[in-house]
Amino acid sequence: MSDLKTALVTGASSGIGAATTRLLAANGYSVIATARREDRLNELAKENSNIKIFPADLTVQSDVDSLAQYCAGKKIEVLVNSAGGAFDAATVLEGDPEVWKKTYDLNVIATLRVTKAITPLMQAASKGHIVIVSSTAGHRAYENGGSYVAAKFAETSVAHTLRLELNGQPIRITEIAPGMVKTDEFAVNRFSGDASKAATVYEGVDAPLTAEDVAESIRWSVMLPDHFNVDSMVIRPLAQAANHKVHRKP
């Protein structure tokens, strides 16, 4: 175990975070999986002895401080900021400021908190790779996506700004920007638990991306040679040409 590279994955209790944890653990990483739901983290850890867990609410600074203390001395080489989500499908004029705050806090501020906490460990070790899982929503706006689009544009900007500010240091910065990904919870959370509304998002779409597809893009990026940096990777299912252009079968 001591010879394994160590990765920290946020949002690891489900979706892209869980899939990334599994894939990195299967490819020779010791993975620290963090999320709020300890029961799900415990189930994940049973799958592979390379997976360790640290339950934390990344919107709470004291939890992030405790996470940083746990990671100290573990030579974190990879940080995957995967925690995030969408929580409404309202127009801007119908938007609830509290939902916008929640969306921004989980997608942007949590990424800021964890990145601030872990990057000094990478700087001290003179090696690191920070991955930010944003979205194609961070590259192009679309109707009824205001809160999520705004948060993901901000998260994309964090990745681009951080790369400039850390230029000359041995730390890679990668943004992974998925398009339509079908996971168990994303659309359901967006529609406040309404599974029927969530299902319409993927209706007629041949093979949306899966969490495992996104995890593979992350694995490939972090396992490249140290001089090779994937600045930003936009990935979509074949059926999706743009955020607003999706081929649906009758």
MOCORQUI-V815071 format. One record per helix or strand of 2 or more residues. SS is the DSSP state (H for helix, E for strand). FROM is the first residue (numbers start at 1). LEN is the number of residues. If there is no record, write none. Layout:
SS&FROM&LEN  SS&FROM&LEN
This chain:
E&5&6  H&15&12  E&29&6  H&38&8  E&51&3  H&61&11  E&76&6  H&97&29  E&128&6  H&136&3  H&146&20  E&171&8  H&186&5  H&195&7  H&211&12  E&232&4  E&240&3  E&245&2
